[in-house]
Amino acid sequence: MSASPRTTTDPLVATLTAIVGPRGVLSRPSELMVYAADGLPTYRKRPALAVFPSTRDELIAVVRALAKAKRPFLPRGAGTGLSGGALADGDTVIVGLNRLSRVLSVDPENRLAVVEPGAVNVTLTRAASAYGLHYAPDPSSQSACTIGGNIAENSGGPHCLKYGVTLNHVVALTVILPDGELVTLGNAHGEDDGYDLLGAFIGSEGCFGVAVDVTVRLTRDPEAVRTMLADFTSIEAGARATSAIIAAGIVPAALEMMDGPTIRAVEASIYAAGYPADADAVLLIELDGLAAGIDADVRRVEQLCYEAGARSVRTARDESERARLWQGRKKAFGAMGRIAPDLVVQDAVIPRTRLPDVLATIRAIADRWNIQVCNVFHAGDGNLHPNIGFDSRDPDVTDRVHHAMREIMRACIDAGGSVTGEHGVGLDKLEYMPLSFTEDSLAAMCQLRDVFDPERRANPGKVVPLHSCREWTLAPATRRALTSTESSLDTAES
Amino acid sequence: MTTTSNVSAATGSAPTTTAEVREAVLDASARATPVRILARGTWLDAGRPVHAAHRLSVSALDGITEYNPGDLTLTARAGTSLAEIARVTGAERQWLALDPHGAPSGSLGATIACAAAGPLAHAFGTPRDNVLGLEAVTGTGAIVRAGGRVVKNVAGFDLTRLFTGSWGTLGVITEVTVRLRALPEVDESYAMPVADDGTSLGALAARLRTALIAPLALELVNGALAGRLGLSRRAHLLVRLGGNEDDVRAQRTVLSELGELTTVPADAWRALRTAEPPSAAVVRFSMLPSRFAECWSFAHGATASVDDVLIHASLGRGVVRCIIPYESAADLDIFLGVARSFEGTRIFERLPAVGWTDDVSPSRVADRLSRDIKHRFDPMNVLNPGILGDRT
């Protein structure tokens, strides 16, 4: 990438510097390189500028200045996203929210907390822990990712099987819309009513505006936790155990599966968790809740695992063993990064009962393209994460990886699944959207975006393919009727 | 345009396919003739009056289209009754954990469209937390399929949440996919008489918030409602416990330290859901859970002038619901005057037509974003116009 003369003379630099100071604006290509990638290694884009407001008022002033200048922008948290959603090029300005990282208040009585959008996920749980509370959504990147980013992606995490995703834990947002208007979505003080604008905003991948503050619901720490490891000689047996546990009416806090290649990568790394290295699959099962009754559930889960063909099932004896079992899971991506310079972490959801056959299909696809796929995923809710380690300097390998990924996504769609369970569409999944949604459905999504951002300046080009964002096709009679009454309708578009 | 109440409309149609729903909506849009959308018609007097000459019923869109017990998901057409869903899923020891007020003959489509929830919302949330996807026909005739059939899905902007609770004003919901849960091994309900003054209730609510229990429902009922449920005519706490035998027993022990517990039959919950008489105003007051006692006391004070008021509340959610029987709309004048002064959130479910005034029940869709959404999804304003207080 060569330096463009535009970036050094961008008139917006002076405007933004006046708001956030000279240390809050980056404009040199060398400085902007850091923001050219997110957690997915396959895309690189260089934004025009990056600006870092430190206060709520600065953030509001920045968004209003961008509106006045009619410049595209995208809000960015920690950049740990895995769909290329936090990337921008051309004229686009990155609004970095990392300096807005405070936990503003914790209300233990009502189990609510108010945070700034750049607050790191795990700092919220730390702030709440003194009250025996925590913030339930726990993406694997929770020690780095931000609450604002979690809202943009509607993030999940291992424990969302029992506790739900970000959508289920945010009660209100103050949002600055791309045109500079400040609005409140949701209701922190009682029931919400009217259109679910809060629900529409969560998961909108930075296309609807920027969260200025976030009110989240906190969850009581469980009285008891049991973490179990079951090992299997086949993925199918692990999948059978998964279905049996859920069907028995037990809702584990987490139910995670790792396949043989993942297990061996973890065990060969500094994150070795004591998984049996010769297993073809392990299930990490966590039960939590009231102390009474939990051991009955542990025994039932053990029995179901053995019935499905488990070689062994063990329960962590203490907190350190539990932490170790979890470390292997949470650091699995890091462990795989050790064996290849680049790692594509994919994300798709299938009906849980389709796990055995879709995993077999994935293995066949990997064999056909001669690549190594590691599967580490949220088995309980059918959320697959096939990962492919490769070397992007080798164009042949890169090409095969892309072909295999496409086939894997197709297989998941064909199984009745979704192309993303928690990572978002971003850039990476754009091509699959027309396979999952009809033109009418994609057009409806564009209509919703246009309500929040009629100029389409917020994170342009993401989530819905541009060609879907046509005007809605009305039946001719309707169009005629509409034209004749348009002037009398109460519209807010002006 | 003929102006009618939201209960009656001159003519009606009952399409049997999504394509027919689309035809009906396109026809209404082309003629600029509003339609009142309904399903099984069990809750028709809810919401503000709709000015519509025609009814569009989805009651003929009936039946479960896909049910995979192993996936704990179910897809049904909008007119399918909750009772039918309970019957089919119950055979697999599963359930849809939504218990909106009204008869079980009510439909899935209306439950989702109105975001209607009951006591189980304490543990399982409201429809927005239980819907995985849906199909709807917008006012432009677009057939939108939102979300999907899997339990976790972030593909695209969230139209599922947008249609849920939109009261049919953005589109006619034709099919819904919901998340199911396994029925608990043990499911028991208990009643505990409680003192009905603000101080005692505040203390009880605080103790319940920290008690080591995880009830499926935790509902306070006033004396009149307790009487309807076969209990003595004094305020009671109703608790529904679910889980395995050990944990239900332990929770029962914790609760018995707070008061005297008696077992109540499971159908007490059905009696609670169907307690409202045909001619009643229904309103929900909500505040932060820490202000629960204040909210409860306000509801009592505001309804003091009316006989036989039924009041119940979700303690954990901080929502108090009042059912106020009336003979003529004038019986409600004092109540509505007081309700206006409530500091928290007030949501009216049912009122006589004259009661729906801006100062009593301000529109929740008057903001710019909501008006723009309505205009884009229903540009001819033919779908349930006015039911949410939108201007017609």
Interface residues (C-beta under 8 A of the other chain):
Chain A: D107 E109 N110 L112 E153 N154 G156 C160 G164 V165 L167 N168 E181 V183 N187 H189 G190 E191 D193 G194 Y195 D196 L197 G199 A200 I202 G203 S204 C207 E223 S243 I246 A247 A248 G249 I250 V251 G289 L290 A291 A292 G293 I294 D295 A296 D297 V349 I350 P351 R352 T353 H378 D381 G382 N383 G416 G417 S418 V419 T420 G421 E422 H423 G424 V425 K429 M433 S436 F437 T438 D440 S441 L442 A443 A444 M445 Q447 L448 R449 D450 V451 F452 V463 V464 W472 T473 L474 A475 A477 T478 R480 A481 L482 T485 E486 L489 D490 T491 A492 E493
Chain B: L26 S29 A30 R31 A32 N68 P69 G70 D71 L72 T73 R93 A115 G125 R128 D129 T138 T140 G141 A142 I143 V144 R145 A146 G148 R149 V150 V151 K152 N153 V154 A155 G156 F157 D158 L159 R161 L162 T164 G165 S166 L170 R181 A182 L183 P184 E185 A206 R209 L212 I213 A214 G243 N244 E245 D246 D247 V248 R249 A250 Q251 R284 F285 S286 M287 L288 P289 S290 R317 G318 V319 G344 T345 I347 S363 R364 V365 D367 R368 L369 S370 R371 D372 I373 H375 R376 F377 P379 M380 N381 L388 R391
